[in-house]
Amino acid sequence: MEATEFSTTGDAPTGISQAAGPYGPAGDADDATGPGRADRLARVAIMRMAEAGDAVMGRLIARYGPVDAMEQARRGVLDPGFARDEKDRAEASRRHLDLGRHAAAWAARYTDPAGDLAQGMRRGARLVVPGDVEWPTQLDDLGDGRPFGLWADGRVNLRFSCLRSVSVVGARASTAYGTTVAAEFAMSLGGRGWTVISGGAYGIDGAAHRGALASGTPTVVVLACGTDVCYPSAHEDLFRAVRRQGVVISEWPPGAHPTRLRFLIRNRVIAALSRGTVVVQAAARSGALNTATHAWSLNRQLMAVPGPITTEVSAGCHVLIRQGKAVCVTSAEEIIELVGSIGDDLAPEQRGPVQPRDGLNDETRRVLEAIPARGATGPAAIAVAAGVDIGTALACLGALAAAGFVENVDRGWRLRPAARR
C-alpha cells in the first residue's frame, strides 16, 4: 500500500490560506499548488453525475483525466477502447454491465459545476481533491473506488488530522454501556493526540464525536449527504461543534440527501481514513459490520469491544472476534498499542492487585498455609502438614513472624488477623 500516508512525524501542509487550527490549518479550495480550476470543475461535475464509489468512473478518470472523463460522461458516449475493456472486465468477472445505460445516467445528471462549487463555498465548505496538499493519500488505497473529491467544512486540515486517527463505529440503537465505552475511548484517544473518525449517526457515532470534543482534539464526521444537510437533524448542535473543532466531510454535492445505499458507500471512507477501526457495538447485521469489512479488506487494524453475550447489539462484535478478524480491546491504551508505533505505544499489562503473600517462596507459602485459620499448633504438626522437615518449618516460621504473618503464643504458632484475609 505505497499510497498510504500514516506518518507520525512531519510538518503540516504548506500553501494554505485559512487560519490554523490546533491540528494544522485548513486548506484553501483554490490552492495554487494543487490541480487547476478545470480539473476541479470537472471533478465537481463528476461528483454530481456519478454516484460515489463508482469504479467505472474511477477507471475512466484514471485513464483520461478528470476533464476528458467528464466530457465523455456529459455526452453519454464513452471512448470505444474504454468501453471494450470494461465489457471484457465485466465478462471475466461474470458481471452484467450495461455501459450504455450507465453513461446515459451520468449524462442525465450533469449540471453546471460552477454552480455547485459556488454553492458549496458559499455555505462554508471547501473542495479537496486528489493532488491537493489537504488530500489524505491513504484514501488512494480504495483504488478505483477512491472518492472523486471531498467537500470539507471545518477549521482543521483534513490530511493532517487523519495522520494519527482511529475510526470508532457502532450501533445506532446502542445501550448505555456502549455509549459510555465509545465516549470514554474517544476522550482517552483524543487526550493522547489521536483524532476520532465516525459517521455522525445516533448512538455510538455520536458518543464517539462528543468524547473527542470533550478532550479538546479534532474529530472527523463522514456524512452520507451534502455537508450543508444536517442528518440526523437532532445532531445540528453536534455538527456545529465539530465544524469549530474538527471537520465535516462528504463525497456528495451540496444539497444531496442521504439514502440507505449512500450510508454503506461512505463506510469505506471511514475505514480508509484511519489506521484502524474499533467496533464498539454491532448487531449481527449492521452498518458497523460493513465498515469493519472495509477495514479488513484494506488491511487496517480491526478491533472490537466485547459485551454481554445476552445483548443482541454486541453479537456482531463477538462474531468478529471469534472469526479472528478483530482484536478484542478494552481500553484506549490497547487500541493505541495496535495502531501506534511499534515498541513505543505498548499498553500496560493488566494485572490483578498485588497481595502480601505474592512475594513468598514455595516452601514458606506451604508452611503459612499449614497453619490453621483458627487456633494455634506446634511446629512439628506444621512441618508434617507442609511436607517439610522441622528445621525448614522453624526457619520459615521465623521469616513469617518477621514479616508479620504469624506469631508465637503459648499453644504454638497462629496466624495474625491480617494474614487471615
C-alpha positions in Angstrom: 0.0 0.0 0.0 2.5 2.6 -1.1 -0.1 5.4 -1.3 -1.0 5.1 2.4 0.2 8.2 4.3 0.3 7.4 8.0 3.4 9.2 9.1 3.6 10.1 12.8 6.0 12.9 12.1 6.3 15.8 9.6 5.1 19.3 9.2 1.6 20.5 8.5 0.8 21.1 4.8 2.0 24.3 3.2 0.5 26.5 0.6 -2.7 27.2 2.5 -4.5 30.4 3.4 -7.1 29.8 6.1 -6.4 30.3 9.8 -4.6 27.5 11.6 -6.5 25.2 14.0 -5.0 23.0 16.7 -4.1 20.3 14.2 -2.9 22.4 11.4 -4.6 24.9 9.1 -7.5 24.2 6.8 -6.6 24.0 3.1 -7.6 26.7 0.6 -10.0 25.4 -2.0 -8.1 27.3 -4.7 -4.6 26.2 -3.6 -2.2 27.1 -6.4 -0.1 24.0 -5.7 -3.0 21.6 -6.4 -4.9 20.7 -9.5 -6.1 23.6 -11.8 -9.6 25.1 -11.9 -10.5 23.0 -15.0 -9.8 19.8 -13.1 -11.6 21.0 -10.1 -14.7 21.9 -12.0 -14.6 18.5 -13.8 -14.5 16.7 -10.5 -17.3 18.8 -9.1 -19.4 17.8 -12.2 -18.5 14.2 -11.8 -19.5 14.2 -8.1 -22.9 15.2 -9.3 -23.1 12.8 -12.2 -21.7 9.6 -10.8 -22.5 8.0 -7.5 -19.7 8.0 -5.0 -17.6 4.8 -5.3 -18.5 4.2 -8.9 -15.5 2.1 -10.0 -16.2 2.5 -13.7 -16.0 6.3 -13.4 -12.9 5.9 -11.3 -11.2 3.9 -14.1 -12.4 6.5 -16.7 -10.7 9.3 -14.7 -7.6 7.2 -14.2 -7.3 6.6 -17.9 -8.3 10.0 -19.4 -8.0 12.5 -16.6 -11.0 14.3 -14.9 -11.6 16.8 -17.7 -11.8 14.3 -20.5 -13.7 11.8 -18.4 -16.3 14.4 -17.5 -16.7 15.4 -21.2 -17.3 11.8 -22.2 -19.8 11.3 -19.3 -21.6 14.6 -20.2 -22.1 13.4 -23.8 -23.1 10.0 -22.6 -20.7 8.5 -25.2 -17.6 6.7 -24.0 -14.4 6.0 -25.9 -14.7 2.7 -27.8 -11.5 1.3 -26.4 -12.5 2.0 -22.8 -16.0 0.5 -23.5 -14.4 -2.6 -24.9 -12.1 -3.0 -21.9 -15.0 -2.6 -19.5 -17.0 -5.1 -21.3 -14.1 -7.6 -21.1 -13.7 -6.9 -17.5 -17.4 -7.5 -16.8 -17.4 -10.8 -18.7 -14.3 -12.0 -16.9 -15.9 -11.5 -13.6 -19.3 -12.8 -14.8 -20.9 -9.5 -14.0 -23.6 -7.8 -16.0 -22.8 -4.3 -17.2 -25.0 -2.1 -19.4 -22.4 0.5 -20.1 -24.7 2.5 -22.4 -27.3 2.9 -19.7 -24.5 3.7 -17.2 -23.2 6.5 -19.4 -26.7 7.8 -20.1 -27.4 8.1 -16.4 -24.3 10.1 -16.0 -25.3 12.5 -18.8 -28.8 12.9 -17.4 -27.4 14.2 -14.1 -25.0 16.7 -15.5 -25.4 20.3 -14.1 -23.2 23.3 -14.3 -20.3 22.6 -11.9 -19.6 26.2 -11.3 -22.9 26.5 -9.5 -22.1 23.6 -7.2 -18.7 25.0 -6.5 -20.0 28.4 -5.7 -22.9 27.0 -3.6 -20.5 24.8 -1.6 -18.1 27.6 -0.8 -21.0 30.0 0.0 -22.1 27.5 2.6 -18.7 27.3 4.2 -17.3 24.2 2.6 -14.1 23.8 0.5 -13.4 21.3 -2.2 -10.5 18.9 -1.5 -9.4 16.7 -4.5 -6.5 14.3 -5.2 -3.3 16.3 -5.6 -4.2 18.9 -3.0 -2.0 19.3 0.0 -5.0 18.6 2.2 -5.9 15.3 0.4 -5.4 12.3 2.7 -3.5 10.0 0.4 -4.5 6.9 2.4 -7.8 7.2 0.5 -5.9 6.2 -2.6 -5.9 2.6 -1.2 -9.5 2.4 -2.3 -8.3 2.1 -5.9 -11.0 2.5 -8.5 -13.4 3.3 -5.7 -11.5 6.3 -4.4 -13.6 9.4 -3.8 -13.7 11.8 -6.8 -13.3 14.6 -4.3 -14.4 15.6 -0.9 -16.4 18.6 0.4 -14.9 19.7 3.8 -16.5 22.0 6.2 -14.4 22.8 9.4 -11.4 24.6 10.8 -8.8 21.9 10.8 -6.7 20.4 8.0 -8.2 17.0 6.9 -5.0 15.3 5.9 -3.0 16.4 8.9 -5.8 15.5 11.3 -6.0 11.9 9.9 -2.4 11.1 10.2 -3.0 9.7 13.7 -6.6 8.7 13.7 -8.9 5.9 14.8 -12.4 5.2 13.5 -14.9 4.4 16.2 -18.2 3.0 14.9 -21.2 1.0 16.2 -24.9 0.6 16.5 -27.4 3.5 16.4 -29.6 1.7 18.9 -26.7 1.4 21.4 -27.0 0.6 25.1 -25.8 2.8 27.9 -22.8 0.5 28.2 -21.9 1.1 24.5 -22.3 4.9 24.5 -20.2 5.1 27.7 -17.4 3.0 26.3 -17.4 4.9 23.0 -17.3 8.3 24.7 -14.5 7.2 27.2 -12.5 5.6 24.4 -12.8 8.7 22.3 -11.9 11.1 25.1 -8.8 9.0 26.0 -7.7 8.7 22.4 -8.1 12.5 22.0 -6.2 13.1 25.2 -3.3 11.2 23.7 -3.3 13.2 20.4 -5.4 10.8 18.3 -8.2 12.0 16.0 -11.5 10.1 16.2 -13.4 9.5 12.9 -17.0 8.3 12.7 -20.2 8.8 10.8 -22.2 11.3 12.9 -25.1 9.0 13.5 -27.1 8.3 16.6 -25.7 6.0 19.3 -22.1 5.0 19.2 -21.1 7.5 16.5 -22.5 10.5 18.3 -21.0 9.4 21.6 -17.5 9.0 20.0 -17.7 12.5 18.5 -18.8 14.0 21.8 -16.0 12.2 23.7 -13.4 13.6 21.2 -14.8 17.1 21.5 -14.6 16.9 25.3 -10.9 16.1 25.0 -10.3 19.2 23.0 -8.9 17.4 19.9 -10.3 17.3 16.4 -12.9 14.8 15.2 -14.0 14.0 11.7 -17.6 13.4 10.7 -18.1 11.5 7.4 -21.6 12.2 6.0 -23.7 10.3 3.6 -25.3 13.6 2.4 -24.1 17.1 1.5 -22.2 18.9 4.2 -25.0 21.5 4.3 -27.6 18.9 5.1 -27.9 18.0 8.8 -28.7 14.3 9.1 -29.8 13.3 11.7 -31.4 16.7 12.3 -31.1 16.3 16.1 -27.3 16.5 15.7 -27.3 20.1 14.5 -25.5 21.3 17.6 -23.0 18.4 17.5 -22.1 19.1 13.9 -21.7 22.8 14.6 -19.3 22.0 17.4 -17.4 19.6 15.1 -17.0 22.4 12.5 -15.4 24.6 15.1 -13.0 21.9 16.4 -12.8 19.4 13.6 -14.2 18.9 10.1 -17.3 17.5 8.5 -16.7 15.9 5.1 -18.8 14.3 2.3 -18.4 12.9 -1.2 -21.8 14.2 -2.2 -22.6 17.7 -3.6 -24.3 20.4 -1.7 -28.0 19.7 -1.0 -27.7 15.9 -1.6 -29.8 13.9 0.8 -28.8 10.5 2.4 -30.1 7.1 1.2 -29.6 3.7 2.6 -27.0 2.9 -0.1 -25.1 6.1 0.5 -24.6 5.1 4.1 -23.0 1.9 3.1 -20.9 3.6 0.4 -19.5 6.2 2.8 -18.4 3.5 5.3 -15.4 2.7 3.1 -14.1 6.3 3.6 -14.5 5.9 7.4 -12.4 2.7 7.3 -9.8 4.1 4.8 -9.1 7.4 6.5 -7.8 5.9 9.8 -5.1 3.5 10.9 -7.7 1.2 12.5 -11.4 0.8 13.2 -13.0 0.0 16.6 -16.5 -1.6 16.6 -18.0 -0.8 20.0 -21.4 -2.4 19.5 -23.0 -4.0 16.4 -25.8 -6.4 15.8 -25.3 -9.5 13.6 -26.4 -7.4 10.6 -25.4 -3.7 10.8 -23.7 -0.8 9.0 -20.9 -1.0 11.5 -20.0 -4.5 10.3 -20.0 -3.1 6.8 -17.3 -0.6 7.9 -15.5 -3.4 9.6 -15.5 -5.4 6.3 -13.9 -2.4 4.5 -11.3 -2.0 7.2 -10.4 -5.7 7.0 -10.1 -5.6 3.2 -7.9 -2.5 3.4 -5.5 -4.3 5.9 -6.3 -1.8 8.5 -6.3 -2.8 12.2 -9.8 -4.1 13.1 -10.8 -4.1 16.8 -14.0 -4.9 18.7 -15.3 -4.4 22.2 -16.8 -7.4 23.9 -20.2 -7.1 25.6 -22.7 -9.3 27.4 -23.5 -12.5 25.4 -27.1 -11.9 26.2 -27.1 -8.5 24.4 -28.1 -8.7 20.7 -26.3 -5.4 19.9 -22.9 -7.0 20.8 -23.4 -10.1 18.7 -21.6 -8.6 15.7 -18.5 -7.8 17.8 -18.4 -11.3 19.2 -18.6 -12.7 15.6 -15.6 -10.6 14.5 -13.6 -11.7 17.5 -14.5 -15.3 17.1 -13.6 -15.3 13.4 -10.2 -13.9 14.2 -10.8 -10.7 12.1 -10.9 -8.3 15.1 -8.7 -8.0 18.2 -10.5 -7.7 21.5 -9.9 -4.3 23.1 -11.0 -3.0 26.4 -9.1 0.4 26.7 -7.8 3.2 24.7 -4.2 2.1 25.6 -4.9 -1.3 23.9 -6.2 0.5 20.8 -3.1 2.7 20.6 -0.8 -0.3 21.0 -2.3 -1.8 17.8 -2.4 1.4 15.7 0.6 3.2 17.1 4.4 3.0 16.6 5.8 -0.5 17.2 7.6 -0.6 20.6 6.6 3.0 21.6 2.9 2.7 22.3 2.7 -0.5 24.3 -0.3 -0.8 26.6 0.5 -1.6 30.2 0.0 -5.2 31.1 -3.2 -5.8 33.1 -2.5 -7.3 36.4 -4.6 -8.1 39.5 -3.9 -6.5 42.8 -0.6 -7.4 44.5 -1.1 -9.5 47.7 1.4 -9.7 50.5 1.7 -13.5 50.0 2.9 -13.0 46.4 6.5 -12.5 47.5 6.8 -15.7 49.4 8.7 -18.7 48.0 7.0 -22.1 47.7 8.2 -23.6 50.9 7.3 -20.5 53.0 3.9 -20.4 51.4 3.3 -24.1 52.2 4.2 -23.5 55.8 2.0 -20.5 56.0 -1.0 -22.5 54.6 -0.3 -25.3 57.0 -1.2 -23.1 60.0 -4.9 -23.5 60.9 -7.1 -20.5 60.3 -8.3 -20.6 63.9 -6.3 -21.6 67.0 -2.6 -22.4 67.2 -0.5 -25.5 66.6 3.1 -26.7 67.2 6.0 -26.6 64.7 6.0 -30.4 64.3 2.4 -30.5 63.2 3.0 -27.6 60.9 6.1 -29.4 59.3 4.1 -32.5 58.7 1.2 -30.6 57.1 3.5 -28.6 54.9 5.6 -31.6 53.9 8.9 -30.1 55.1 11.4 -31.1 57.8 11.2 -29.5 61.3 14.3 -27.3 60.6 12.8 -25.8 57.5 9.5 -25.3 59.2 11.1 -23.4 62.1 13.1 -21.2 59.6 10.0 -20.4 57.6 8.0 -19.6 60.8 10.7 -17.2 61.9 10.6 -15.4 58.5 6.8 -15.3 58.6 6.9 -13.9 62.1 9.3 -11.2 61.0 7.0 -10.3 58.0 4.0 -10.1 60.3 2.1 -13.1 59.0 2.3 -15.3 62.2 3.0 -15.0 65.9 4.2 -17.5 68.6 1.9 -17.9 71.5 1.7 -20.4 74.5 -0.1 -23.0 72.4 2.2 -22.8 69.4 2.0 -20.8 66.2 -1.0 -18.9 64.9 -1.9 -16.5 62.1 -2.1 -12.8 62.8 -5.5 -11.3 61.9 -4.2 -9.6 58.8 -2.9 -12.9 57.4 -6.4 -14.5 57.6 -7.8 -12.2 54.9 
